[in-house]
Amino acid sequence: MRFYQRLLRPLLFSLPPERGHRVGEFFMSRGFLWRMLARRYRVDDPGLRTTLAGIELSNPVGVAAGCDKDCRFLPSLMSMGFGYVVGGTVTLNPRSGNPAPRLLRKVGDGALVNSLGFPGVGAGGARRNLERNPARPLILSVSGLEVEELVECYRRMAPLADGVEVNVSSPNTAGLRAFHQPETFRELLERLNAKRKGPLFVKIPPYDDDRGRDESLSLVRIARDMGVDGVTAANTRPVTEPALKMGRGGLSGRPLFPDTLRMVAEVRREVGDGMAVNACGGISTPGQALEALEAGADTVQVYTGLIFEGPGVARDINRGLSRHLRERGLSSVAGLRRRGPSPG
C-alpha cells in the first residue's frame, strides 16, 4: 500500500485521468504478475467466509462494476484478495460512450467524477474475454436502453457468471431513467425472470431527498416482490461538473459513504432478511466496511477505493474485519449484521 501510494499513484495521477486508467488497466492485464503476488494479498480466515444469495465467497469484499468493463483482467482482481468481482457494465452492442473529457479526479476528496456512458466492446467481446480469462465468483453487470436489449444482453452473459447485477441507475447514460418507472421496471423483471439462470441483483440509484428515496425504495419493493435476490446500494451520485464535456457526471468515492450507510440501513428495513444487500459507495477502509456490514449489508463493493488506496485495499479491509471478529468473539462475518454496531 505504501509503495503504491508513495510511488505508483503519483505517477498514475500525473497523467490525464483516462490515460492513467488505461495504464492501470495495462498492468492489471498482466495476469502472470498478479498470480505470483496472490499469496501476498490473500487473508485466510474461515470467519470471513460468507454467502451472497447462495454464492460461496471467501470474504465479503467485492470489486464494484466499472473497474473492468470489458472483463479483460478479472482474474488479476481476484488475485488481489477480493471475495468476488463484478465485471462490466456490459451492453448488448459495442458503445463508444460519451465524449471526452469524461473522467475527473478530486484527489483531496478521494473521489472521481465520470461521465463515461458505458463504453465497451459489447456482449460478444465481453464473452470472448471471459472465455479466455474466467474468474469466479463472478457477478456480471448488464444494462441497456430498452427492455428487449437488456434482456438479450442478460441472456447472452448470464451463463458465464454466478449471478447478474442489472444496472438501471447509471446517471451517465441517457435513457436509463425509463426503468425507474414502476411499470417499465416490473416488465423488465418479468422478462428477466422468464430467462433466469441464477441469482439476480439490481443496482439502484442513490438518493438524498424524500422524492428520490421514495423512487428508489419503490424499485426495491418491486424487486422484492418479483423475487430478485439482492440489491446493490447504490450507483454514483449525479453532480454538475463543468470540467467534463457533458457538464455533469457521477460522483464516486469517499464523499458518498454517509449516504451509503443510510441507504443500506433503509434498504435492509425494506427487504428484511429475505434479500441480500451490497453496500457500494465510498468504502475503502476496514472501519467503513465494518460500519456498512453492521448497517445491514451482506457484502461491500470497492472501486474508487482501489484506485486511491492500491491493490492491497481488499487485504487491508479483510485483515481489519478478521481482527474485529476476534475482538468481539464472533465466528463469522455474517454475525456482524445480526448484532449491529459495536458499543460506543
C-alpha positions in Angstrom: 0.0 0.0 0.0 2.8 2.5 0.9 4.7 1.6 -2.3 1.6 2.3 -4.3 0.7 5.5 -2.5 4.2 6.9 -2.5 5.4 6.0 -6.0 2.8 4.4 -8.3 -0.2 6.5 -7.5 1.7 9.8 -8.0 2.9 8.5 -11.4 -0.5 7.4 -12.5 -2.1 10.6 -11.2 0.4 12.7 -13.1 -1.3 11.5 -16.3 -4.7 12.7 -17.6 -7.4 10.6 -15.8 -8.4 8.4 -18.6 -4.9 7.8 -19.8 -3.8 6.9 -16.3 -6.7 4.5 -16.1 -5.6 2.8 -19.3 -2.0 2.5 -17.9 -3.5 0.9 -14.8 -5.5 -1.5 -17.0 -2.4 -2.5 -18.8 -0.7 -3.5 -15.6 -3.8 -5.3 -14.3 -3.9 -7.3 -17.6 -0.5 -8.8 -16.7 -2.1 -11.9 -15.2 1.1 -13.7 -14.5 2.3 -10.9 -12.3 -0.8 -11.0 -10.1 -0.8 -14.7 -9.9 2.7 -14.5 -8.4 1.6 -11.8 -5.9 -1.7 -13.6 -4.9 -0.4 -15.0 -1.6 0.6 -11.5 -0.6 -2.9 -10.3 -0.7 -4.9 -13.3 0.5 -6.3 -13.3 4.0 -7.0 -16.9 5.1 -9.6 -16.6 7.8 -12.6 -19.0 7.9 -14.6 -16.4 9.7 -14.6 -14.2 6.7 -16.4 -16.8 4.6 -19.9 -15.8 3.7 -22.6 -16.3 1.0 -24.2 -13.9 -1.3 -27.6 -15.1 -2.5 -26.2 -18.7 -2.2 -22.9 -17.8 -3.9 -20.0 -19.0 -1.7 -17.4 -16.2 -1.0 -14.1 -16.4 0.7 -14.7 -12.9 2.1 -17.3 -10.2 1.8 -15.3 -7.6 -0.2 -16.1 -7.4 -3.9 -14.9 -5.2 -6.8 -17.7 -3.0 -8.0 -18.9 -2.7 -11.6 -16.9 -0.3 -13.8 -13.4 -1.4 -12.9 -13.2 -4.0 -15.7 -15.9 -3.0 -18.2 -14.8 -5.5 -20.8 -13.9 -8.4 -18.5 -10.3 -8.5 -19.6 -8.5 -8.8 -16.2 -10.9 -10.1 -13.7 -8.6 -12.9 -12.6 -6.0 -10.3 -11.6 -8.5 -8.5 -9.4 -9.3 -11.8 -7.7 -5.6 -12.3 -7.1 -5.7 -9.0 -5.1 -7.7 -10.8 -2.4 -11.3 -9.8 -3.3 -14.1 -12.3 -2.4 -15.8 -11.7 -5.8 -15.7 -9.4 -8.8 -18.4 -7.6 -10.7 -17.5 -7.4 -14.4 -18.9 -4.8 -16.8 -21.2 -3.0 -17.1 -21.7 -4.9 -20.4 -24.2 -3.7 -23.0 -25.6 -5.8 -25.9 -23.7 -3.9 -28.6 -20.4 -2.1 -28.6 -20.6 1.5 -27.4 -18.1 4.4 -27.6 -19.6 6.2 -24.6 -19.8 9.9 -24.1 -17.3 12.4 -25.5 -14.1 13.3 -23.6 -13.2 14.7 -21.2 -15.3 12.3 -19.3 -13.3 11.5 -16.2 -12.1 13.8 -13.4 -10.2 13.2 -10.2 -10.9 15.0 -7.0 -7.7 14.0 -5.1 -8.3 15.9 -1.9 -11.7 14.3 -1.6 -10.6 10.8 -2.6 -13.2 10.9 -5.3 -13.8 10.6 -9.0 -16.5 12.1 -11.3 -17.2 10.2 -14.5 -19.5 10.7 -17.5 -18.2 7.6 -19.4 -21.6 6.3 -20.6 -20.9 2.6 -20.8 -18.0 2.5 -23.3 -17.3 -1.1 -24.1 -16.9 -4.0 -26.6 -20.4 -5.3 -26.2 -21.7 -8.7 -25.1 -19.8 -10.5 -27.9 -16.4 -9.1 -27.0 -17.0 -9.5 -23.3 -17.9 -13.2 -23.7 -14.7 -13.8 -25.7 -12.7 -12.1 -22.9 -14.4 -14.2 -20.2 -13.8 -17.4 -22.1 -10.1 -16.5 -22.2 -9.9 -15.2 -18.7 -12.5 -16.8 -16.5 -12.9 -15.6 -12.9 -15.1 -16.9 -10.1 -17.0 -15.9 -8.0 -18.3 -13.6 -10.8 -21.2 -11.2 -10.9 -21.8 -9.6 -14.3 -23.3 -6.1 -14.6 -25.5 -5.7 -17.6 -27.5 -2.8 -18.9 -29.4 -1.5 -22.0 -31.6 1.3 -23.1 -34.7 -0.8 -23.9 -36.2 -3.8 -22.2 -35.6 -6.1 -25.2 -32.0 -5.0 -25.4 -31.3 -5.5 -21.8 -33.0 -8.9 -21.7 -31.0 -10.1 -24.7 -27.7 -8.9 -23.1 -28.7 -10.9 -19.9 -29.5 -14.0 -22.0 -26.0 -13.9 -23.6 -24.0 -13.1 -20.5 -25.7 -14.9 -17.6 -24.5 -18.5 -18.4 -20.9 -17.2 -17.9 -21.5 -15.9 -14.4 -22.5 -16.9 -10.9 -25.1 -14.0 -10.8 -26.1 -10.9 -12.7 -26.4 -7.3 -11.5 -28.8 -5.3 -13.5 -27.7 -1.6 -13.8 -30.7 0.6 -14.3 -29.2 3.5 -12.4 -26.1 5.0 -14.1 -26.5 8.8 -14.2 -24.3 9.0 -17.4 -26.4 7.1 -19.9 -29.4 8.7 -21.4 -32.5 6.5 -21.4 -32.0 4.5 -18.2 -34.4 6.7 -16.3 -37.2 4.9 -18.2 -36.5 1.9 -15.9 -37.3 4.0 -12.8 -40.9 3.9 -13.9 -42.6 1.1 -11.9 -44.4 -0.3 -14.9 -41.3 -0.5 -17.1 -39.2 -1.8 -14.2 -41.8 -4.5 -13.5 -41.9 -5.5 -17.1 -38.1 -5.8 -17.2 -38.0 -8.1 -14.2 -40.8 -10.2 -15.6 -38.9 -10.7 -18.8 -35.7 -11.4 -16.9 -37.4 -13.9 -14.6 -38.5 -15.9 -17.7 -34.8 -16.4 -18.6 -33.3 -16.6 -15.1 -30.0 -18.6 -14.9 -29.1 -17.8 -11.3 -29.1 -15.1 -8.7 -30.3 -11.7 -9.9 -29.3 -8.3 -8.3 -30.5 -4.8 -9.0 -28.3 -1.7 -8.6 -30.5 1.1 -7.5 -30.0 4.9 -8.0 -28.8 6.9 -4.9 -31.0 9.5 -3.3 -30.6 12.4 -0.9 -34.2 13.7 -0.6 -37.6 12.3 0.1 -38.6 12.2 -3.5 -35.5 10.2 -4.5 -35.9 8.0 -1.6 -39.5 7.1 -2.5 -38.5 6.4 -6.1 -35.5 4.1 -5.2 -37.3 2.3 -2.4 -40.3 1.7 -4.7 -37.9 -0.1 -7.1 -36.6 -2.1 -4.1 -40.2 -3.2 -3.2 -40.9 -4.2 -6.8 -37.6 -6.2 -6.9 -38.5 -7.9 -3.6 -42.0 -8.8 -4.8 -40.6 -10.1 -8.1 -38.2 -12.5 -6.5 -34.9 -10.6 -7.1 -32.1 -12.0 -4.9 -30.4 -8.8 -3.9 -29.9 -5.0 -4.1 -26.7 -3.0 -4.6 -27.0 0.3 -2.9 -26.1 2.4 -4.8 -24.7 3.8 -8.0 -22.7 7.1 -8.4 -24.3 10.4 -7.3 -25.3 12.7 -10.2 -23.4 16.0 -9.9 -22.8 19.1 -12.1 -19.2 19.2 -13.3 -18.3 21.9 -15.9 -14.8 20.4 -16.5 -16.5 17.4 -18.2 -17.7 17.7 -21.8 -21.2 16.6 -20.8 -21.2 19.2 -18.0 -22.3 16.6 -15.5 -21.3 13.1 -14.2 -21.5 10.6 -11.5 -19.5 11.1 -8.2 -17.9 8.1 -6.6 -15.5 7.7 -3.6 -15.2 9.0 -0.1 -17.9 11.7 0.0 -20.6 9.0 -0.7 -20.0 7.0 2.4 -22.5 8.6 4.8 -25.3 8.2 2.2 -24.3 4.6 1.6 -24.7 3.8 5.2 -28.1 5.4 5.4 -29.3 3.7 2.2 -28.1 0.3 3.2 -30.0 0.6 6.5 -33.2 1.8 4.8 -33.0 -0.9 2.1 -32.4 -3.6 4.8 -35.5 -2.4 6.7 -37.5 -2.6 3.4 -36.4 -6.1 2.4 -36.0 -7.8 5.8 -33.8 -10.9 5.8 -35.1 -12.3 2.6 -32.7 -10.4 0.2 -29.0 -9.7 0.0 -27.8 -6.1 0.2 -24.5 -5.0 -1.2 -23.0 -1.7 0.0 -21.4 0.3 -2.7 -20.1 3.9 -2.4 -17.1 5.4 -0.6 -15.8 2.3 1.1 -12.0 1.9 1.3 -11.1 1.1 5.0 -11.8 -1.7 7.5 -13.8 0.7 9.6 -16.0 1.7 6.8 -16.6 -1.8 5.7 -17.5 -2.8 9.3 -20.0 0.1 9.5 -21.6 -1.0 6.3 -21.9 -4.6 7.3 -23.4 -3.6 10.7 -25.8 -1.3 8.9 -27.3 -4.3 7.1 -25.0 -5.2 4.2 -24.1 -8.7 3.3 -21.1 -7.6 1.3 -19.2 -4.4 0.4 -18.1 -3.3 -3.1 -15.0 -1.2 -3.8 -13.8 0.6 -6.9 -12.7 4.2 -6.3 -11.0 3.0 -3.1 -8.9 0.6 -5.2 -7.7 3.5 -7.4 -6.8 5.7 -4.4 -5.5 3.0 -2.0 -4.0 0.5 -4.3 -4.1 -3.3 -4.8 -3.8 -4.0 -1.1 -7.2 -2.4 -0.3 -9.1 -5.7 0.0 -6.4 -7.4 2.0 -6.3 -4.5 4.5 -10.1 -4.4 4.8 -10.2 -8.2 5.4 -7.4 -8.0 8.0 -9.4 -5.4 9.8 -12.6 -7.4 9.7 -10.8 -10.5 10.9 -9.3 -8.7 13.8 -12.7 -7.3 14.7 -14.2 -10.7 14.7 -11.6 -12.0 17.1 -12.1 -9.0 19.4 -15.8 -9.4 19.6 -15.7 -13.2 19.8 -17.6 -13.8 16.6 -17.1 -16.9 14.5 -18.4 -15.4 11.2 -18.6 -12.1 9.4 -22.3 -12.8 8.8 -22.8 -12.2 12.5 -22.0 -8.6 12.2 -25.3 -7.7 10.5 -27.3 -9.6 13.1 -25.6 -7.9 16.0 -25.4 -4.4 14.7 -22.9 -1.7 15.6 -20.3 -2.1 18.3 -21.0 -0.5 21.6 -19.8 3.1 21.8 
